[in-house]
Amino acid sequence: MTKPILDVMNMNKDFQVKSKTALFRKPTSVRVLNDISFELIEGETLSIVGESGCGKTTLGRCIVRGMDASSGNVIYHTEDGQKIEFLKLKGKKSKQYRKDIQMIFQDPYSSLSPRMSVFDIISEPLIANFNLKKSKIEEKVTEIAEKTGLNVSYLRRYPHAFSGGQRQRIAIARALITQPRLIVCDEAVSALDVSIQAQIINLLKDLQEQYQITYIFISHDLSIVQNISDRVAVMHLGRIVELASTDSLFGQPKHPYTEALMSAVPQPDPEMKKDRIILEGEVPNPANPPSGCHFHPRCAYRTDKCVQQVPELREVGYNHFTACHYAEELHLRGVQNDAANTN
Ligand code: SF4
């Protein structure tokens, strides 16, 4: 049975941007998250993909409250069935529930304090959230260090003594120490070598199985996303333009932007290279987004309707949502379809 753990509802985020040339002009408001809504199911991995600047990292930060959303709501479903307005939590309740949702950042070199020992880094959230004896803290840190593949005899060392992969294991141990139910992984393996990426992905999968953790996995690497996700949301210019199960999205994308992203996924057959879709033009400026469908200046299938009308995110197949006026008519290429064509 599928049980929700989080509902993100109509989330918007605006940034105020000051012009460098017109010093005395009022700052302009730039919408970087535009009416984002989705439901997260307990135990699943939902990946969020899109080009850099699409708003995926901002979305992750707004969910964990590392940044305030401008409007919208996040409902957190607790283990005992309560529905909590997560963004409005204050005081004791905030302490009680915020530890359930943690984040792992992209850069293991800057996300760990160089002045703290690994033991102090991992134990910090534990000390902040629980009133535990020193011996219990030591026991828990040792346990989580072992689970994440860290050498416990090195826990008194400082982060600079560790490699990139080891530092990301430290970051994972720190995120896990409060026994969260949901972890937002923001490009958690992007800064690592390919062989280390595979180890960290396997570690995340093992931990998910062991602790029934739910992941929001933010990434631009579609090969990894295909490997790790149950569902995928595609973001373009602050909006979700497609949301579906991994098989459905990769096999039969329903949005031309997703099709273009898929075409860049490396294929074993070198002949497939010729099918890569190169998007025309620049990524649109979020301060001055195009009319109608924001993707229309770069879309090969656009019509006048696309220039004038904003497409709604709607269900076009079983649990397959897309924001394209012509989703039912277009026959777009997915990764698995391409593979089938080569047989
Ligand atoms: Fe392209 Fe039009 Fe669909 Fe937008 S609505 S993705 S411009 S076909």
Residues whose N, C-alpha, C, O or C-beta is under 5 A from the ligand:
A	BS01	SF4	P256 C293 F295 H296 C299 Y301 R302 T303 C306 P311 A323 C324 H325 Y326
